[in-house]
Amino acid sequence: MPLIVQQAGATAGLAAVLGLGVLVVLYVAQARDVRRLREWAGTAPERAQRAVPVTPSRRPHPRIGRRPVAVALAGVLVLGGAEAGLRGCGADEHQGQARVDGGSKGSNPSRGGVATVRPGDVTVAVLNGTTVPGLAAALRDRAAAAGFRGGIVDDYSDKQLAASVVQYAPGHQAEAQNVGRRFGIGRSEPLTAGTRALTGDATVVVIAGADQAR
């Protein structure tokens, strides 16, 4: 749960506790007034024996005030504040979930968790790390058939490379993984300076080993 939701819930709980405290104080004051009213009612016959009688219509009443109304209003305010706090928590949680959902829909990951690659935006160069003639050109043609842009074809410095590898320019790891899956190459690594010197502006470079010559 987001931190703001927890803070809102704590605030609503504190408001409810304070409101209950106010209700208790008002209840005690109201009980005191009721007790005074009862005492007054018990001494009324003695007051009737005074020299100046007091008519029922003018009989003085102790001032009770409007505390019952205040108690009711305080209760309504406390309940209303608690309900508003709970609604605020629900709204914040809903908005937080909406932001999370919106972020996941805005991105375009593939099922494997790798960003979707458009082959037409990827230039693939191929270096031949074997003594098999034409291997690099054949792999470059396969890449072009898959929709990738064909890059430079050249020989790699190591002509005894057993396992193929896919190298990638900074920020193009997803493209390298996509190319690797199409060629059945599981190894990928950042582009080296020597490879960059041979392949120009290619974003992905396939260095073909003996496993691609079978």
Protein Blocks (a to p, Z undefined) as FASTA:
>chain_A
ZZklmmmmmmmmmmmmmmmmmmmmmmmmmmmmmmmmmmmmmmmmmmmmpmbdcdfklocc
ddebjmlmmmmmmmmmmmmmmmmmmmmmmmmmmmmmmmmmmmmmmpccdfkopacddfkl
pccddddfbfbehklmmmmmmmmmnopacddddddfblcbfbdcddddehilmmmmmmmm
mnopabdcdddfklmmmnomafbdcdddfklmZZ
